[in-house]
């Protein structure tokens, strides 16, 4: 593939940016997630095309984690190749995040939220991504066994060591979120962002008070699985396609598609059609209309899919 030169109009192609909480960071309202389609089992040329398209259309935030792949670590390795092949000249325009919290290597130190695990994992992640620092480093999940102060102090020290510029947490319960906000504020490393699953099917962050807490405390919120892993698209309106994520049954199980859910999806699709939109466009716009939401993380298996999802930025309020 030829040498990449970013589109000179990349910041004039319709992308909108939102302030992340009460910070100096502006994130694109649509960010690119590397959970799927960027692993060692995926075609690198396709991953490269998707990432180029994203950046050429103003998506500056790439979201990764140590265990994204498969196999584990391989999405970060893909990011490293992308840096070397295309994005090294644009490093200061990119906002790259990664995470640690899920099982990554055998033994007692390759999982959860200990200081040893978090620091070792980030060192490994930086090597795989071939970058000197992460813009954002997350605790990927709440650890009920490790003292919160240990996890949080490790995050503070990671920033002070220059290995990450900002700190985030993902999928922590409300009370732990409150502890994190206060601890990090007291140690002069304020919590930048909370990552949670929010979509038109799963509204837990709203129902549990997470969204309100983030808005009240000036913490950004970014939604992962905004399309419920494809359920909030036209993909499953007529059942389970043979080549779909649900047919593989790893993260999305076929028994989830109950008659009740299928009827609900069809009603939502009809609502979207009446607005002149696709179900995916409406679903993304629904999340972004919440004042506390900074960005949505979308996956993409093609540039065409990414192009379609970016239309949510021009959708009418719901």
N, C-alpha and C positions, 0 to 999 in steps of 0.2 A: 504494500500500500504506500502511496506517495507521501511525502513529507506533509505534515499537517500545519496549516496556518489558520488560526481562528478567524471566523467571520468578523469583519470590522464593524458590522452592524449588530453584534451580539447583544448589546444592551439597548437596542432599539427595535427588538423583534417582538415586543408585547409582554415580556416578563415583568412582573411586579415584585417589589421587594418590601418586606415588612420588618419593622424593628422587633428584635427578639427581647421581649420583656423590657426591663429598664437598663438595657445595655447599649453599647455602641454598635452592636452587630445588626446588620441587615441581611436577612435570609431571603432567597427567592421563595415565592409562595408555593412553588412546586419544586421539590428536591428529588434527586435521583438516588434510589436505594439499590444496594448491591446484594441484597439477600438472595435473590435468584438471578440466573442468567449471566453471572460473571465468574463462575467457579471454574475449576480445572476441567470439568466435564463439558463445559460450554465452548462454543466456537469463538475463538479470540477475535477474529475479524468482525463478527457480529457485535460482540461486546464493545469493541473499539468504535464501530460505526454509531452505536447507540450513545456512547459517551461523547463523541464528537458532536453529534446532533444536539445533545443536551446543552453542551457548553455554547455552541453556536446560537442557541436560542435562550441564552441568559441563565441557564441553570448552573450556578456556581457551587452548590452544595452537594457533595457526594457522601453518602452515608454507608459505612461499613461496620463490621464487627469481626473479632478474631475468628469466630467459628463459621463465618459465611463461606459457602462453597457450593456444592461439595467438591473435594474434601475440605475439611477444616483448614482455614488459612489461605485457601486458594483464591478467594475473591480479593484479599489484600495483595496477593502476588500479582493478580491481574492489574490491580491499581498500580503496583510498582512498574509493570511493563508499560502501562499507559503513561505514567510519568516519564519514563525514559523515551518512549516513542513519540509522544505528542505534547504532554502538558508541562514539562519542566519549565519552559519559558513563561508559563502562565501560573506558576505556583502561587504567587501572591494574589491572584484573582480567585483562587479556589478556597473553599472552606471544607476541609476534609475531616470527617468524624470517624471514630472507631470505638469499640466497646469491649468490655470483658465482664464475664459473669457466669457464663455457661461452660460446661465441661470442654476442656481444650487439650489436655494431656493426662496420662495416667497418674495415679497416686493422689495423695491428699492435698497437693498444692496447685492443682490444675483446674480449679473450679471455685465458684461462689465469690466471696468478697473479702478475702484476707489481704492484708498489705502485701504479702509475698506474691500472691497470685496476680493482683492488679498490676504491680510494678513489673514483674517478669513478663506478663502478657503484653503490656504496652511496649516494652523493649523489643519483643519479638515482632509486634505489629509494625513498628516503625521500620525495622529491617526489611520486612516483606514488602511494605509500600514504598521503600526507598526514599523516605522523607526524614527530615531531621526532627520534626515535631508534628503532632496532630493539632488541628485547630480546636477540636472538641473531643474530649474523652468521657465516655459514659461508664458508670456502673450499670451493667446490662440488666441486672435484676436484684431485688431485695434479698439479702441473706439473713434468715431468721436466727442463725447461730452465731455469726461473728458480731461482736459489739459494733453498733453503728459508728461509734467514735473512731474505731480502727479503720473502717472503710473510708469514712469521710476525711480523716487525717491523711490517709494515703493519697486521696484525690487532691487535697491541698498541697501536699509535698510534690506531687507530680507537676502541678502548675508552677510551683516555686523552682523546680528543677529545670523548667523550660521545655518539658517534654509534651506539654499540652498548654494551649492558651486559655481554654475555658473548660468547665466541668458541667456534665449533665447526668441525670439519672433516668432510668427507664423501668417502668412497671413497679415502682415502689408504692406501697399503700399510703393512704393519706397521712396517717400519724407519723410514719417514717419520713415522708416528704417534708412535713413541718419541722421535724428534727434536723433534717438536712439543710433546709433553708436557713434556720437559725445558726447552726454550727458553722456553715460555710460563710455566712455573713460575718460572724464574729471573728473568723480567721481571714478576713479580707480576700476571700475567693468566692464571690457570690455565685449561687447556682444560676447558670445561664438558661437551662432549658430542661423540660420534662418530656420524655418520649413515651407515648401510650397508644394503645389501640383505640381508635375512634372512627366509627363509620356509621352509616344509617341503620345498620343492623345491631352493632355493638356500641352502645352509648355509655358504657361503664364510667369513663372519666367524668362525664357530666353528672351521672346519677350518684357517684361516690364523692363528689365535691372536689375532685382533682382540678378541673378547669377553673372553678371559682377561686381555689387557693392560689393557683398560678397567676391568675389575673390580679388578685388582691396583693400578692407579694412581688409582682413585677418579674415573674419567671415566664419565659417563653414556653410554648407547647407545640410539639410537632407530632403529627399523627402517622403511625405506621399501619399498614394494611387498610388504607382508606377505601379500597374497593373490595374489602373482605376476601382477599386473595382471588379475585375474579368473580365472586358471586354477584357483585354490583356492576356487572357488565352484561352484555347480551349473550355471554358464553354459555350460560346454564339455563336459559329460559325454556329450552325444549329438552331438558335432561342433561346427562353427563356425556360430553364428547369423548371419543376413545383416546384422543391425544391430549386431553386436558390435565391440569394439575390434580384435579379431584380423582381422575381415573388412576393416577399413580398412588394416591392414598397415603402420602407421607404426612403432609401438613394439613391437607384438606380432605376429610373423609366423606365418602359418598352418602353415608347415613345422615350427614348434616342437611342434605337437601330434602327435607321433609315436604310433604304436600302443602303444609301451612306456609313454609318458607318460600316455596316455589310460587304460590299464589301471591304472596307479599311482593316478591321480586317482579312478578308480572304487573302488579298494580303500580309499582314504582316505575317500571319501564313505560307504562302507558302515561303516567304523569310526566315523565321526561319527554316523551314524544309530543305531548300536548304543548310543551314549552319549546319545541323545535330542537331538542337536545338528545344526546344519547344518555342512557342510564349512567354510564361512567362520568360523563361531564356533570350531570346533575349531582351525583354522589360526592364528587370532589368539591363542587361549588358549595354544597350544604355544609361541609366541614369548614371551608375557608370563611364562611360568613360569620362564624363565631369569633368574637372580638379577641379572645385570648389565644387563638390559634395563629401561630406564626407561619407554619408551612405544612404541607402534606408530602409524605414520602411515597413516591410511586416507583414501582418496578416496571420494566419494559422488556419485552422479548423481541422488539423490532423498532426501528425508527418510525414506522407508520403508526404503531400503537402509541408511542410517545407523542407524536404529532397530534393524534386524536385527543389524548388526555389533556394536552396543553390548552385545548379549547375551553376548558373549565374556567379559565381566567376571564373570558368574556361572557360567561353565563350570567343570567339575571338572578337577583336574590330570590331565595325560595321562601 
